[in-house]
Amino acid sequence: IKVNPILLDFLKQLKANGTRMVFENCWGKIPTSTALIKEIRKILAECGLKKRHFSFHSLRHVNVAYLLAKLGTDKIDIISKRMGHSNIKISLSVYAYLIDEFKDKGEEEAVDVLAEI
Protein backbone atom coordinates (compact mmCIF):
# COMPACT_ATOMS: atom_id res chain seq x y z
CA ILE A 1 0.00 0.00 0.00
CA LYS A 2 1.08 3.55 -0.58
CA VAL A 3 2.35 5.58 2.37
CA ASN A 4 3.45 9.18 2.67
CA PRO A 5 7.09 10.27 2.32
CA ILE A 6 7.33 11.23 6.02
CA LEU A 7 6.70 7.61 7.05
CA LEU A 8 9.17 6.35 4.46
CA ASP A 9 11.83 8.75 5.78
CA PHE A 10 11.15 7.58 9.34
CA LEU A 11 11.54 3.94 8.30
CA LYS A 12 14.78 4.76 6.47
CA GLN A 13 16.12 6.44 9.61
CA LEU A 14 15.30 3.36 11.67
CA LYS A 15 17.12 1.16 9.19
CA ALA A 16 20.12 3.51 9.06
CA ASN A 17 20.33 3.41 12.87
CA GLY A 18 20.45 -0.38 12.84
CA THR A 19 16.91 -0.87 14.15
CA ARG A 20 15.65 -4.30 13.16
CA MET A 21 11.98 -3.78 14.00
CA VAL A 22 9.58 -0.85 14.06
CA PHE A 23 7.89 -2.14 17.20
CA GLU A 24 9.87 -3.95 19.85
CA ASN A 25 9.69 -4.41 23.59
CA CYS A 26 12.47 -3.70 26.08
CA TRP A 27 13.99 -7.13 25.31
CA GLY A 28 14.21 -6.42 21.58
CA LYS A 29 11.37 -8.80 20.77
CA ILE A 30 8.07 -8.26 18.95
CA PRO A 31 5.48 -7.26 21.57
CA THR A 32 2.62 -9.66 22.14
CA SER A 33 -0.91 -8.74 21.14
CA THR A 34 -1.82 -8.62 24.84
CA ALA A 35 0.98 -6.17 25.59
CA LEU A 36 -0.09 -3.93 22.69
CA ILE A 37 -3.71 -3.90 23.84
CA LYS A 38 -2.62 -3.04 27.37
CA GLU A 39 -0.66 -0.04 26.07
CA ILE A 40 -3.44 1.07 23.72
CA ARG A 41 -6.00 0.93 26.54
CA LYS A 42 -3.63 2.90 28.80
CA ILE A 43 -3.31 5.61 26.14
CA LEU A 44 -7.09 5.68 25.64
CA ALA A 45 -7.60 6.06 29.39
CA GLU A 46 -5.07 8.93 29.50
CA CYS A 47 -7.16 10.61 26.78
CA GLY A 48 -10.31 10.14 28.86
CA LEU A 49 -11.70 7.41 26.61
CA LYS A 50 -13.01 4.29 28.30
CA LYS A 51 -13.26 1.50 25.77
CA ARG A 52 -13.33 -1.82 27.62
CA HIS A 53 -13.62 -3.99 24.53
CA PHE A 54 -11.16 -2.06 22.35
CA SER A 55 -8.80 -4.55 20.74
CA PHE A 56 -5.88 -4.39 18.39
CA HIS A 57 -8.28 -5.32 15.59
CA SER A 58 -10.39 -2.26 16.53
CA LEU A 59 -7.62 -0.14 15.03
CA ARG A 60 -8.65 -1.43 11.59
CA HIS A 61 -12.18 -0.15 12.18
CA VAL A 62 -10.85 3.21 13.40
CA ASN A 63 -8.70 3.42 10.27
CA VAL A 64 -11.66 2.66 7.99
CA ALA A 65 -13.91 5.14 9.83
CA TYR A 66 -11.29 7.86 9.44
CA LEU A 67 -10.75 7.13 5.75
CA LEU A 68 -14.50 7.06 5.09
CA ALA A 69 -14.89 10.41 6.86
CA LYS A 70 -12.06 11.98 4.85
CA LEU A 71 -12.50 10.28 1.47
CA GLY A 72 -16.22 9.54 1.41
CA THR A 73 -18.13 6.33 0.84
CA ASP A 74 -17.58 6.54 -2.90
CA LYS A 75 -13.90 5.64 -2.30
CA ILE A 76 -14.71 2.32 -0.60
CA ASP A 77 -12.86 0.46 -3.37
CA ILE A 78 -9.60 2.25 -2.46
CA ILE A 79 -10.19 1.65 1.25
CA SER A 80 -10.96 -2.02 0.56
CA LYS A 81 -7.63 -2.50 -1.21
CA ARG A 82 -5.75 -0.80 1.65
CA MET A 83 -7.41 -3.16 4.13
CA GLY A 84 -6.23 -6.14 2.09
CA HIS A 85 -9.69 -7.46 1.28
CA SER A 86 -9.81 -9.71 -1.76
CA ASN A 87 -12.91 -7.91 -3.05
CA ILE A 88 -15.05 -4.90 -2.25
CA LYS A 89 -17.99 -7.06 -1.12
CA ILE A 90 -16.03 -8.06 1.98
CA SER A 91 -15.45 -4.41 2.90
CA LEU A 92 -19.07 -3.52 2.22
CA SER A 93 -20.32 -6.28 4.53
CA VAL A 94 -17.78 -5.76 7.33
CA TYR A 95 -18.06 -1.98 7.39
CA ALA A 96 -21.73 -1.63 6.39
CA TYR A 97 -22.56 -0.01 9.74
CA LEU A 98 -20.00 2.75 9.10
CA ILE A 99 -21.05 3.26 5.50
CA ASP A 100 -24.70 3.54 6.60
CA GLU A 101 -23.74 6.19 9.18
CA PHE A 102 -21.99 8.30 6.55
CA LYS A 103 -24.85 7.87 4.07
CA ASP A 104 -27.36 8.95 6.75
CA LYS A 105 -25.24 12.01 7.48
CA GLY A 106 -25.09 12.79 3.76
CA GLU A 107 -28.88 12.50 3.50
CA GLU A 108 -29.30 14.94 6.40
CA GLU A 109 -26.87 17.37 4.77
CA ALA A 110 -28.79 17.13 1.46
CA VAL A 111 -32.09 17.92 3.22
CA ASP A 112 -30.48 20.92 4.96
CA VAL A 113 -29.02 22.25 1.68
CA LEU A 114 -32.40 21.94 -0.07
CA ALA A 115 -34.12 23.68 2.87
CA GLU A 116 -31.97 26.74 2.16
CA ILE A 117 -33.58 27.26 -1.27
DRENDRENVEX-238812 format. One line per field, with one value per residue: residue in three letters; x, y, z of N, C-alpha, C in turn. Coordinates in Angstrom, 1 decimal, always signed. Atoms other than C-alpha are relative to their C-alpha. Layout:
# residues N
rest <- c(ALA; ...)
n_east <- c(X; ...)
n_north <- c(Y; ...)
n_up <- c(Z; ...)
ca_east <- c(X; ...)
ca_north <- c(Y; ...)
ca_up <- c(Z; ...)
c_east <- c(X; ...)
c_north <- c(Y; ...)
c_up <- c(Z; ...)
# end
This chain:
# residues 117
rest <- c(ILE; LYS; VAL; ASN; PRO; ILE; LEU; LEU; ASP; PHE; LEU; LYS; GLN; LEU; LYS; ALA; ASN; GLY; THR; ARG; MET; VAL; PHE; GLU; ASN; CYS; TRP; GLY; LYS; ILE; PRO; THR; SER; THR; ALA; LEU; ILE; LYS; GLU; ILE; ARG; LYS; ILE; LEU; ALA; GLU; CYS; GLY; LEU; LYS; LYS; ARG; HIS; PHE; SER; PHE; HIS; SER; LEU; ARG; HIS; VAL; ASN; VAL; ALA; TYR; LEU; LEU; ALA; LYS; LEU; GLY; THR; ASP; LYS; ILE; ASP; ILE; ILE; SER; LYS; ARG; MET; GLY; HIS; SER; ASN; ILE; LYS; ILE; SER; LEU; SER; VAL; TYR; ALA; TYR; LEU; ILE; ASP; GLU; PHE; LYS; ASP; LYS; GLY; GLU; GLU; GLU; ALA; VAL; ASP; VAL; LEU; ALA; GLU; ILE)
n_east <- c(+0.8; -0.8; -0.1; -0.5; -1.5; -0.4; -0.1; -1.2; -1.2; -0.2; -0.4; -1.4; -0.8; -0.1; -0.9; -1.3; -0.4; -0.1; +1.2; +0.5; +1.4; +0.6; +0.5; -0.7; +0.1; -1.3; -0.9; -0.3; +0.9; +1.3; +0.9; +1.2; +1.3; +0.5; -0.8; +0.4; +1.3; -0.2; -0.5; +1.0; +1.0; -0.6; +0.0; +1.4; +0.4; -0.6; +0.8; +1.3; +0.9; +0.1; +0.5; -0.4; -0.2; -0.8; -1.0; -0.9; +0.8; +0.8; -0.8; +0.4; +1.3; -0.2; -0.6; +1.1; +0.9; -0.7; -0.1; +1.3; +0.3; -0.8; +0.1; +1.4; +0.4; -0.2; -1.4; -0.1; -0.8; -1.4; -0.1; +0.1; -1.4; -1.0; +0.3; -0.5; +1.1; -0.1; +1.0; +0.8; +1.2; -0.4; -0.1; +1.4; +0.7; -0.6; +0.1; +1.3; +0.6; -0.7; +0.4; +1.4; -0.1; -0.4; +1.0; +1.1; -0.5; +0.1; +1.4; +0.4; -0.6; +0.7; +1.3; -0.3; -0.4; +1.2; +0.8; -0.5; +0.5)
n_north <- c(-1.2; -1.2; -0.8; -1.3; -0.1; -0.2; +1.4; +0.7; -0.6; +0.5; +1.4; -0.1; -0.3; +1.1; +0.9; -0.6; +0.1; +1.4; +0.6; +1.2; +0.1; -1.3; +0.1; +1.0; -0.2; -0.3; +1.1; +0.1; +1.0; -0.5; +0.1; +0.9; -0.7; -0.4; -1.1; -1.2; -0.4; -0.7; -1.4; -0.8; -0.3; -1.0; -1.3; -0.4; -0.5; -1.3; -1.0; +0.0; +0.9; +1.3; +1.0; +1.3; +1.1; -0.4; +0.9; -0.4; +0.0; -1.2; -1.1; +0.1; -0.7; -1.4; -0.4; -0.1; -1.1; -1.3; -0.1; -0.3; -1.4; -0.9; +0.3; +0.2; +1.4; +0.4; +0.5; +1.3; +0.9; -0.3; +0.5; +1.4; +0.5; -0.3; +1.0; +1.3; +0.9; +0.5; -0.7; -1.1; +0.6; +0.3; -1.3; -0.5; +0.8; -0.2; -1.4; -0.6; -0.9; -1.2; -0.6; -0.4; -1.2; -1.1; -0.3; -0.7; -1.4; -0.7; -0.3; -1.1; -1.2; -0.3; -0.6; -1.3; -0.9; -0.2; -0.9; -1.3; -0.6)
n_up <- c(+0.0; +0.1; -1.3; +0.3; +0.0; -1.4; -0.5; +0.6; -0.6; -1.3; +0.1; +0.4; -1.1; -0.9; +0.6; -0.1; -1.4; -0.3; -0.6; +0.7; +0.0; -0.3; -1.3; -0.7; -1.5; -0.6; +0.2; +1.4; +0.6; +0.5; -1.2; +0.2; +0.3; -1.3; -0.4; +0.8; -0.4; -1.3; +0.2; +0.7; -0.9; -0.9; +0.8; +0.1; -1.3; -0.2; +0.8; -0.6; +0.8; -0.6; +1.0; -0.6; +1.0; +1.1; +0.3; +1.0; +1.2; +0.1; +0.8; +1.4; +0.1; -0.2; +1.2; +1.0; -0.3; +0.4; +1.4; +0.5; -0.4; +0.8; +1.4; +0.4; +0.3; +1.4; +0.1; -0.7; +0.8; -0.4; -1.4; +0.0; +0.4; -1.1; -1.1; +0.4; +0.3; +1.4; +0.9; -0.6; -0.7; -1.4; -0.7; -0.1; -1.0; -1.3; -0.4; +0.4; -1.0; +0.2; +1.3; -0.2; -0.8; +0.8; +0.9; -0.7; -0.2; +1.3; +0.2; -0.8; +0.6; +1.2; -0.4; -0.5; +1.1; +0.8; -0.9; +0.1; +1.3)
ca_east <- c(+0.0; +1.1; +2.3; +3.4; +7.1; +7.3; +6.7; +9.2; +11.8; +11.2; +11.5; +14.8; +16.1; +15.3; +17.1; +20.1; +20.3; +20.4; +16.9; +15.6; +12.0; +9.6; +7.9; +9.9; +9.7; +12.5; +14.0; +14.2; +11.4; +8.1; +5.5; +2.6; -0.9; -1.8; +1.0; -0.1; -3.7; -2.6; -0.7; -3.4; -6.0; -3.6; -3.3; -7.1; -7.6; -5.1; -7.2; -10.3; -11.7; -13.0; -13.3; -13.3; -13.6; -11.2; -8.8; -5.9; -8.3; -10.4; -7.6; -8.6; -12.2; -10.9; -8.7; -11.7; -13.9; -11.3; -10.7; -14.5; -14.9; -12.1; -12.5; -16.2; -18.1; -17.6; -13.9; -14.7; -12.9; -9.6; -10.2; -11.0; -7.6; -5.7; -7.4; -6.2; -9.7; -9.8; -12.9; -15.1; -18.0; -16.0; -15.4; -19.1; -20.3; -17.8; -18.1; -21.7; -22.6; -20.0; -21.0; -24.7; -23.7; -22.0; -24.8; -27.4; -25.2; -25.1; -28.9; -29.3; -26.9; -28.8; -32.1; -30.5; -29.0; -32.4; -34.1; -32.0; -33.6)
ca_north <- c(+0.0; +3.5; +5.6; +9.2; +10.3; +11.2; +7.6; +6.3; +8.8; +7.6; +3.9; +4.8; +6.4; +3.4; +1.2; +3.5; +3.4; -0.4; -0.9; -4.3; -3.8; -0.8; -2.1; -3.9; -4.4; -3.7; -7.1; -6.4; -8.8; -8.3; -7.3; -9.7; -8.7; -8.6; -6.2; -3.9; -3.9; -3.0; +0.0; +1.1; +0.9; +2.9; +5.6; +5.7; +6.1; +8.9; +10.6; +10.1; +7.4; +4.3; +1.5; -1.8; -4.0; -2.1; -4.5; -4.4; -5.3; -2.3; -0.1; -1.4; -0.1; +3.2; +3.4; +2.7; +5.1; +7.9; +7.1; +7.1; +10.4; +12.0; +10.3; +9.5; +6.3; +6.5; +5.6; +2.3; +0.5; +2.2; +1.6; -2.0; -2.5; -0.8; -3.2; -6.1; -7.5; -9.7; -7.9; -4.9; -7.1; -8.1; -4.4; -3.5; -6.3; -5.8; -2.0; -1.6; +0.0; +2.7; +3.3; +3.5; +6.2; +8.3; +7.9; +8.9; +12.0; +12.8; +12.5; +14.9; +17.4; +17.1; +17.9; +20.9; +22.3; +21.9; +23.7; +26.7; +27.3)
ca_up <- c(+0.0; -0.6; +2.4; +2.7; +2.3; +6.0; +7.0; +4.5; +5.8; +9.3; +8.3; +6.5; +9.6; +11.7; +9.2; +9.1; +12.9; +12.8; +14.1; +13.2; +14.0; +14.1; +17.2; +19.8; +23.6; +26.1; +25.3; +21.6; +20.8; +18.9; +21.6; +22.1; +21.1; +24.8; +25.6; +22.7; +23.8; +27.4; +26.1; +23.7; +26.5; +28.8; +26.1; +25.6; +29.4; +29.5; +26.8; +28.9; +26.6; +28.3; +25.8; +27.6; +24.5; +22.4; +20.7; +18.4; +15.6; +16.5; +15.0; +11.6; +12.2; +13.4; +10.3; +8.0; +9.8; +9.4; +5.8; +5.1; +6.9; +4.9; +1.5; +1.4; +0.8; -2.9; -2.3; -0.6; -3.4; -2.5; +1.2; +0.6; -1.2; +1.7; +4.1; +2.1; +1.3; -1.8; -3.1; -2.3; -1.1; +2.0; +2.9; +2.2; +4.5; +7.3; +7.4; +6.4; +9.7; +9.1; +5.5; +6.6; +9.2; +6.6; +4.1; +6.7; +7.5; +3.8; +3.5; +6.4; +4.8; +1.5; +3.2; +5.0; +1.7; -0.1; +2.9; +2.2; -1.3)
c_east <- c(+0.9; +0.0; +0.7; +1.6; +0.5; +0.2; +1.2; +1.3; +0.3; +0.5; +1.5; +0.9; +0.2; +1.0; +1.5; +0.6; +0.2; -1.2; -0.5; -1.5; -0.6; -0.6; +0.7; -0.2; +1.4; +1.0; +0.3; -0.8; -1.3; -1.0; -1.2; -1.2; -0.6; +0.7; -0.4; -1.3; +0.1; +0.5; -1.0; -1.1; +0.5; -0.1; -1.4; -0.5; +0.6; -0.7; -1.4; -1.0; +0.0; -0.6; +0.5; +0.3; +0.8; +1.2; +0.9; -0.7; -0.9; +0.7; -0.3; -1.4; +0.2; +0.6; -1.0; -0.9; +0.6; +0.1; -1.4; -0.4; +0.8; -0.2; -1.4; -0.3; +0.2; +1.4; +0.2; +0.9; +1.5; +0.3; +0.1; +1.4; +1.0; -0.2; +0.4; -1.2; +0.1; -1.0; -0.8; -1.2; +0.3; -0.1; -1.5; -0.7; +0.6; -0.2; -1.3; -0.6; +0.7; -0.5; -1.5; +0.0; +0.3; -1.1; -1.2; +0.4; -0.1; -1.4; -0.4; +0.6; -0.7; -1.3; +0.2; +0.4; -1.3; -0.9; +0.4; -0.5; -1.2)
c_north <- c(+1.2; +0.7; +1.3; +0.0; +0.1; -1.3; -0.7; +0.6; -0.6; -1.5; -0.1; +0.3; -1.1; -1.0; +0.4; -0.1; -1.4; -0.6; -1.1; +0.0; +1.4; -0.1; -1.2; +0.3; +0.2; -1.1; -0.2; -1.0; +0.7; +0.0; -0.9; +0.9; +0.5; +1.2; +1.3; +0.5; +0.7; +1.4; +0.9; +0.4; +1.1; +1.4; +0.5; +0.5; +1.3; +1.1; +0.2; -0.8; -1.4; -1.0; -1.4; -1.1; +0.4; -1.0; +0.5; +0.1; +1.2; +1.2; -0.1; +0.7; +1.5; +0.5; +0.2; +1.1; +1.4; +0.2; +0.3; +1.4; +1.0; -0.2; -0.1; -1.4; -0.4; -0.5; -1.3; -1.0; +0.2; -0.4; -1.5; -0.6; +0.2; -1.0; -1.4; -1.0; -0.4; +0.6; +1.0; -0.5; -0.2; +1.3; +0.5; -0.7; +0.3; +1.4; +0.7; +1.0; +1.4; +0.8; +0.5; +1.3; +1.2; +0.3; +0.7; +1.5; +0.8; +0.3; +1.2; +1.3; +0.4; +0.7; +1.4; +1.0; +0.3; +1.0; +1.4; +0.7; +0.8)
c_up <- c(+0.0; +1.4; -0.4; +0.2; +1.4; +0.7; -0.6; +0.5; +1.4; +0.0; -0.5; +1.1; +1.0; -0.6; +0.1; +1.4; +0.5; +0.7; -0.8; -0.2; +0.3; +1.4; +0.7; +1.5; +0.5; -0.2; -1.5; -0.8; -0.5; +1.2; -0.3; -0.2; +1.4; +0.5; -0.8; +0.4; +1.4; -0.2; -0.7; +1.0; +1.0; -0.7; -0.1; +1.4; +0.3; -0.8; +0.5; -0.8; +0.7; -1.0; +0.5; -1.0; -1.2; -0.2; -1.0; -1.4; -0.2; -0.7; -1.5; -0.2; +0.1; -1.3; -1.1; +0.2; -0.3; -1.5; -0.7; +0.2; -0.9; -1.6; -0.6; -0.4; -1.4; -0.3; +0.7; -0.7; +0.4; +1.5; +0.1; -0.4; +1.1; +1.1; -0.3; -0.3; -1.5; -0.9; +0.9; +0.9; +1.4; +0.8; +0.2; +1.1; +1.4; +0.6; -0.4; +1.0; -0.1; -1.3; +0.2; +0.8; -0.9; -1.1; +0.7; +0.3; -1.3; -0.4; +0.8; -0.6; -1.3; +0.3; +0.5; -1.2; -0.8; +0.8; -0.2; -1.3; +0.3)
# end
